[in-house]
Amino acid sequence: MAKASIKIGTEVVVIAGSEKEKSGVITSINRKNDTVTVEGVNLRKKAVKPSGENEGGIVEFEGPLHISNVMPKERYDSRKAAKA
């Protein structure tokens, strides 16, 4: 993977895919798979069986996005301003 200037806590904008132009803060990074998890973006639902830890039902969580599909918000805003 190329060197990324993205760290946990960085505010980013999604630049590709079904969640395009949504923004949020990075909550986790998986450098092995080149993915990031962004707060409030790419929400998924999963059915979970009851166990000792949880009561089961449908759980909603943030799915991972490939690191190439996100851009730091400052950089995104400056590129958008340059085009206008």
C-alpha positions, -999 to +999 in steps of 0.1 A: +000+000+000+011+035-007+018+058+023-016+072+034-020+105+053-051+091+070-051+085+108-078+076+133-098+107+141-093+123+107-124+138+092-129+123+057-153+125+027-163+094+007-154+101-030-167+069-046-195+044-043-230+045-030-220+066+000-204+093-022-200+128-007-209+116+029-185+126+056-174+113+090-146+106+113-123+075+109-129+051+138-106+023+127-080+014+101-071-021+088-037-016+070-036-053+060-067-050+038-063-012+031-097-005+046-111+022+070-143+024+090-160+058+090-185+068+117-220+070+103-211+059+068-217+025+050-242+012+077-249-025+075-273-048+093-267-082+105-289-108+123-273-121+155-283-151+175-289-145+212-259-154+234-246-146+269-232-112+257-262-100+237-299-105+234-298-111+197-318-095+169-307-072+142-275-053+148-265-022+128-227-015+123-204+005+100-189-016+072-154-010+060-145+012+030-114+008+008-089+035+017-088+047-019-125+057-017-120+083+011-102+117+011-094+141+040-121+168+042-096+197+039-082+183+007-116+176-007-128+211+001-098+227-015-102+206-047-139+215-049-131+252-045-104+251-072-129+236-097-155+264-090 
